[in-house]
Amino acid sequence: MPSKTSKKVEKAQADNTAEESFYASPLYDFLYPFKPVGSQWLPEYIIILFAVIIRCAIGLGPYSGQSVKPMHGDFEAQRHWLEITQHLPISQWYYFDLEYWGLDYPPLTAYHSYILGKLGSLINPDWFALNVSRGLESNDLKTYMRFTVILSEVIFYIPAVVYFTKWVGRHRGLSPVGQFIAAAAILFQPALMLIDHGHFQYNCVMLGFTVYAINSLMDEFYAPAAACFVLSICFKQMALYYSPIFFAYLLGRCVFKTGIRFPRFLSIAMATIATFLVMYIPLYIMGSGSQNVLQSVHRIFPFARGIFEDKVANFWCVTNIFVKYKQLFTQQQLQLYSLLATALGFLPAVVLVLLYPKKHLVPFALAACSMSFFLFSFQVHEKTILVPLLPITLLYTSTNWDVLSLVSWINNVGLFTLWPLLKKDGLALQYCVCFAFCNWLIG
């Protein structure tokens, strides 16, 4: 005899209604009481509040490199960048003591670090005192650093996700409750929460700008979409994993969708160039001219590190068990082979959105392209899985049960690939709880 839950699911599949994407799940049951029109403003704030609470709880645990001398880990790297950006002139940011967590991200990360460092120094200047603060691990510093990640996510990532789910909901006939359920499923993705608020990074800023770019594509604001995507790249270079799709989609919208639109193409080009100039002009003017800009680019692309890092679950690391690439091939050969493999992987998605630039294809194409980069590109580390997981997780807005099941499965596999890293950080408890909670939540 079929269970009550299975009957609910069968009814939901037959109805194919938006809020029933996660029908019979605890998430649906929790938000269903807010279905009446008069209370539909509440779920958004409740979801955001719970998302922040979960992130705070994760932040109570250890972080990357805690008490591990002399280099510590990513927490110390981020703290060190807050330190050097406020005490040193721009001309030294990409040159200062490169052996100790030298700055190796694009300039928007440096500007972000500068602002957070200035704010933190108003509270306690000892946190970011030049050189003498290295390896500092006080509880008040940890609290402040954890707060900066939450603040960054509340500003850049959460509003972008909420807007995306509302846009999809409006254009697919989803009820407000259905939109909030999808937003909650995306915001409770465990991989991003554990890396940013456990391990410690600011990936939410890069991913937030990417979602803003996607939102602009959905609204057909192509120049702002280009600007937001450039900001994403200028925060973390891993956003380049999305670049073939953004380029192909925007070009398709200028050429193939409605005929050649030169003014549209010109506005996109100008927005792209202008945003890059705004990001890099301070390095040029207040640094040592073009040499400072070139140094930042050199730091951003560290080809000398090797084809993969640690226990990343990509093609090169897995097959390296059988084929010792570093012994058989030179660094230049591996760079070429990885480039060819990556291009072959993302080419079908690029051709599709170039010739048929449909809005509903954007998350699928971004997922395929970024996953190709993760699996085959040069110099990939474990945390890079967050890049393909973003567009995949955005597909929680789908009402197709097969898509929802596949998204959940990929998220679980992606989280599994992070186990060696998070276990090393002492985050095994947080890992297990988040894994169980997030799967239980969406049923």
C-alpha positions in Angstrom: 0.0 0.0 0.0 1.5 3.4 -1.0 2.5 5.7 1.8 0.9 9.0 2.5 4.1 10.8 1.5 4.3 9.0 -1.8 0.7 9.9 -2.6 1.6 13.5 -1.9 4.5 13.3 -4.3 2.4 11.7 -7.0 -0.2 14.5 -6.6 2.5 17.1 -6.8 4.0 15.5 -9.9 0.6 15.4 -11.5 -0.2 19.0 -10.6 3.3 20.2 -11.5 2.8 23.4 -9.4 5.7 25.5 -8.4 5.5 25.3 -4.6 5.2 21.6 -4.9 8.8 21.2 -6.3 9.7 20.1 -2.8 6.2 18.8 -1.9 6.1 16.7 1.3 9.5 17.9 2.4 10.2 19.6 5.8 11.0 22.8 3.9 7.6 22.8 2.2 5.8 22.0 5.4 7.7 24.8 7.2 6.8 27.5 4.7 3.3 26.3 3.7 1.6 28.3 6.6 2.8 31.5 4.9 0.8 30.7 1.8 -2.0 33.2 2.5 -1.5 36.5 0.7 -1.4 38.6 3.9 1.7 36.8 5.3 3.8 36.3 2.1 6.2 39.0 3.1 7.4 37.0 6.1 9.1 33.9 4.5 11.8 36.0 2.8 13.0 37.4 6.1 12.6 34.1 8.0 14.7 32.3 5.4 17.4 34.9 5.5 17.4 34.8 9.3 17.8 31.0 9.4 20.5 31.1 6.7 22.5 33.6 8.8 21.9 31.5 12.0 23.2 28.3 10.3 26.3 30.2 9.0 27.0 31.6 12.5 26.7 28.0 13.9 29.2 26.7 11.4 31.5 29.7 12.2 31.8 28.5 15.8 34.0 25.7 14.7 37.6 25.7 13.6 39.0 27.2 10.4 41.7 26.5 7.9 45.1 26.3 9.5 44.0 27.0 13.0 47.0 26.5 15.3 49.1 25.1 12.4 52.3 27.0 12.3 54.1 28.6 10.6 51.8 29.4 7.6 48.5 28.6 9.3 45.9 28.6 6.4 43.3 30.5 4.4 42.1 32.3 7.5 45.5 33.8 8.0 45.9 34.5 4.3 42.7 36.6 4.3 43.7 38.3 7.5 47.1 39.0 6.1 45.6 40.7 3.0 43.5 42.9 5.3 46.8 43.8 7.0 48.9 44.7 4.0 46.3 46.5 2.0 45.8 49.1 4.7 49.4 49.6 5.7 51.2 49.4 2.4 50.9 51.6 -0.8 49.1 50.0 -3.8 52.5 49.7 -5.5 53.6 47.0 -2.9 50.4 45.0 -2.6 51.4 42.4 -5.2 55.1 42.4 -4.3 55.2 42.3 -0.5 56.7 39.1 1.0 55.3 36.7 -1.6 56.6 33.7 0.4 54.1 34.5 3.2 50.6 34.5 1.7 51.4 37.0 -1.1 48.3 38.5 -2.6 47.3 36.3 -5.6 43.7 37.5 -6.4 42.5 40.3 -8.7 42.2 43.9 -7.5 38.6 43.8 -6.3 39.7 41.3 -3.6 42.4 43.7 -2.5 39.9 46.7 -2.4 37.5 44.5 -0.4 40.3 43.5 2.0 41.2 47.2 2.3 37.7 48.2 3.4 37.3 45.3 5.9 40.8 46.0 7.3 40.0 49.7 7.9 36.8 48.8 9.6 38.5 46.2 11.8 41.3 48.5 12.8 38.7 51.0 14.1 37.7 48.2 16.6 41.2 46.9 17.4 44.2 48.0 15.4 46.3 45.1 16.8 44.4 42.7 14.6 46.0 44.0 11.5 49.3 45.5 12.7 51.9 45.2 10.0 54.1 42.1 10.5 53.6 41.7 14.2 50.0 40.5 13.8 51.0 37.4 11.8 49.4 34.2 13.1 47.1 36.1 15.5 44.2 33.8 16.5 42.3 35.6 19.3 38.6 35.0 19.7 37.7 38.6 19.1 39.6 38.5 15.8 37.9 35.3 14.8 34.5 36.8 15.6 35.2 39.8 13.5 36.5 37.8 10.5 33.5 35.5 10.6 31.2 38.6 10.7 32.9 40.0 7.6 32.0 36.9 5.6 28.4 37.0 6.8 28.2 40.7 6.0 29.6 40.1 2.5 27.2 37.3 1.8 24.2 39.3 3.1 25.2 42.2 0.8 26.3 40.4 -2.4 25.0 36.8 -2.5 21.7 36.5 -0.7 19.9 39.4 -2.4 21.0 38.1 -5.8 19.7 34.6 -5.1 16.4 35.9 -3.8 15.9 38.1 -6.9 16.8 35.2 -9.2 14.1 32.9 -7.6 11.5 35.7 -7.8 12.3 36.3 -11.5 12.0 32.7 -12.3 8.9 32.4 -10.2 7.2 35.2 -12.0 8.0 33.9 -15.5 7.1 30.3 -14.7 3.9 31.0 -12.8 5.3 30.0 -9.4 3.5 31.1 -6.3 5.4 33.3 -3.9 5.7 30.4 -1.5 7.2 28.3 -4.3 9.8 31.0 -4.9 10.8 31.2 -1.3 11.1 27.4 -1.1 13.5 27.5 -4.1 15.4 30.4 -2.5 15.8 28.5 0.7 17.0 25.4 -1.1 19.7 27.4 -2.8 20.8 29.4 0.2 21.1 26.2 2.3 23.6 24.6 -0.1 26.1 23.0 2.3 29.3 23.3 0.2 29.3 27.1 0.1 28.4 27.4 3.7 31.1 25.1 4.9 33.9 26.6 2.7 33.1 30.3 3.4 32.0 30.0 7.0 33.9 27.0 8.1 37.2 26.7 6.1 37.1 30.5 5.6 36.9 32.4 2.3 34.8 35.0 0.6 33.6 33.0 -2.4 30.1 34.5 -1.8 31.2 37.8 -3.3 32.4 36.3 -6.6 29.3 34.1 -6.8 27.0 36.9 -5.8 28.3 39.1 -8.7 27.8 36.2 -11.0 24.2 35.8 -10.0 23.7 39.5 -10.4 25.1 39.1 -14.0 22.6 36.2 -14.6 19.8 38.4 -13.3 20.7 41.1 -15.6 20.7 38.7 -18.5 17.2 37.6 -17.5 16.1 41.2 -17.5 17.8 41.8 -20.8 20.1 44.5 -19.3 23.1 43.3 -21.2 25.6 46.1 -20.4 25.0 45.7 -16.6 25.3 42.0 -17.0 28.7 42.4 -18.6 29.8 44.8 -15.8 28.7 42.5 -13.0 30.5 39.6 -14.6 33.7 41.6 -14.9 33.4 42.5 -11.2 33.0 38.7 -10.5 36.2 38.0 -12.4 38.0 41.0 -10.7 37.2 39.5 -7.3 38.3 35.9 -8.1 39.7 34.6 -11.3 37.8 31.4 -11.0 34.8 33.3 -12.4 36.6 32.9 -15.8 35.1 29.4 -15.8 31.8 31.1 -16.8 33.3 33.4 -19.4 32.8 31.3 -22.6 29.1 31.1 -21.9 28.6 34.8 -21.0 30.6 35.7 -24.2 28.6 33.4 -26.4 25.2 34.3 -25.0 25.8 38.1 -25.3 27.2 37.6 -28.8 24.3 35.5 -29.7 21.9 38.2 -28.4 23.7 40.8 -30.5 23.9 38.7 -33.7 21.7 35.6 -33.9 18.6 36.2 -31.9 17.1 39.3 -33.5 19.6 40.2 -36.2 22.8 42.3 -35.9 22.4 44.8 -33.1 25.5 47.0 -33.2 24.5 49.5 -30.6 23.8 46.6 -28.1 27.2 45.1 -28.9 28.9 48.5 -28.5 27.2 49.1 -25.1 28.4 45.6 -23.9 31.9 46.2 -25.1 32.1 49.7 -23.4 30.7 48.4 -20.1 33.2 45.5 -20.1 36.2 47.8 -20.9 35.0 50.5 -18.5 34.6 48.1 -15.6 38.1 46.6 -16.1 39.6 50.1 -16.3 37.9 51.1 -13.0 39.3 48.0 -11.3 42.9 48.3 -12.7 43.4 52.1 -13.0 44.3 52.5 -9.3 47.0 49.8 -9.7 48.4 51.8 -12.7 48.2 55.3 -11.3 49.1 54.7 -7.7 51.4 51.8 -8.4 54.4 51.6 -10.7 52.5 51.9 -14.0 52.0 48.9 -16.2 54.5 46.9 -14.3 52.2 46.8 -11.3 49.3 45.7 -13.5 51.4 43.0 -15.0 52.6 41.8 -11.6 49.0 41.4 -10.5 48.2 39.4 -13.6 51.2 37.2 -13.0 50.1 36.6 -9.4 46.6 35.7 -10.5 47.7 32.9 -12.9 50.3 30.7 -11.0 51.1 28.2 -13.7 54.2 27.1 -11.8 52.1 25.3 -9.1 51.2 22.3 -11.2 48.2 20.8 -12.9 46.2 20.1 -9.7 46.4 20.7 -6.0 45.9 18.4 -3.1 43.0 15.8 -3.4 40.9 17.7 -5.9 38.3 15.4 -7.5 39.0 16.2 -11.2 40.1 14.2 -14.2 43.9 14.9 -13.7 44.0 14.0 -10.0 41.9 10.8 -10.4 43.8 9.5 -13.4 47.1 10.5 -11.9 46.8 7.3 -9.9 47.5 5.3 -13.1 49.3 7.9 -15.2 52.0 10.0 -13.6 51.5 13.2 -15.7 54.2 15.2 -14.0 56.8 12.6 -14.7 55.8 11.9 -18.3 55.1 15.5 -19.6 56.5 18.9 -19.2 54.6 21.8 -17.6 54.0 23.4 -21.0 52.7 20.1 -22.5 50.3 19.7 -19.6 49.0 23.2 -20.0 48.3 22.5 -23.7 46.6 19.2 -23.0 44.4 20.7 -20.3 43.5 23.6 -22.5 42.4 21.3 -25.3 40.4 19.0 -23.0 38.7 21.9 -21.3 37.7 23.5 -24.7 36.3 20.2 -26.0 34.3 19.9 -22.8 32.6 23.3 -22.9 32.4 23.7 -26.7 28.9 22.1 -27.1 27.4 24.4 -24.5 29.0 27.5 -26.1 27.7 26.6 -29.6 24.2 26.0 -28.2 23.9 29.4 -26.4 25.6 31.2 -29.3 23.1 29.9 -31.9 20.1 29.7 -29.5 20.5 32.3 -26.8 17.5 31.3 -24.7 17.2 32.5 -21.1 16.3 29.1 -19.7 19.5 27.6 -21.1 21.8 29.9 -19.2 22.1 27.9 -15.9 22.5 24.6 -17.8 25.2 26.1 -20.1 27.0 27.7 -17.2 26.9 24.4 -15.3 28.3 22.4 -18.3 31.0 25.0 -19.0 32.3 25.5 -15.5 32.2 21.7 -14.8 34.4 21.3 -17.8 36.9 23.7 -16.4 36.8 22.0 -13.0 37.4 18.6 -14.5 40.0 19.4 -17.1 41.6 22.8 -16.6 45.1 23.5 -15.3 45.8 24.2 -11.6 42.5 23.3 -9.9 42.0 22.9 -6.2 39.1 21.4 -4.1 37.2 24.6 -3.4 36.8 25.2 -7.2 33.8 22.8 -7.1 31.8 25.8 -5.8 32.0 27.4 -9.3 30.0 24.7 -11.2 27.8 24.1 -8.1 26.4 27.6 -8.3 24.5 27.3 -11.6 23.6 23.7 -10.8 22.1 24.8 -7.5 20.2 27.6 -9.2 18.2 24.9 -11.0 16.4 24.2 -7.8 14.0 26.7 -9.3 12.9 24.0 -11.7 9.6 22.2 -11.3 10.9 19.1 -13.2 11.4 16.3 -10.6 14.2 14.7 -12.7 16.1 18.0 -12.7 15.6 18.5 -8.9 16.8 15.0 -8.2 19.9 15.4 -10.4 20.7 18.8 -8.7 20.5 17.2 -5.3 22.7 14.3 -6.3 25.4 16.6 -7.8 25.4 18.8 -4.7 25.9 15.7 -2.6 28.8 14.5 -4.8 30.3 18.0 -4.8 30.1 18.1 -1.0 31.7 14.6 -0.8 34.7 15.9 -2.8 35.3 18.5 -0.1 35.6 15.9 2.7 39.5 15.6 2.7 39.8 19.4 3.0 37.2 19.9 5.6 38.3 16.9 7.7 41.8 18.4 7.7 40.3 21.7 9.0 38.6 19.8 11.9 35.2 20.5 10.4 34.0 16.8 10.4 31.1 17.6 12.8 29.9 20.6 10.8 30.3 18.6 7.5 28.1 15.7 8.8 25.4 17.9 10.3 25.1 20.1 7.2 25.0 17.1 4.9 22.2 15.5 6.9 20.3 18.7 7.6 20.3 20.0 4.0 19.2 16.7 2.6 16.5 16.3 5.2 15.3 19.8 4.6 14.5 19.3 0.9 13.2 15.7 1.4 
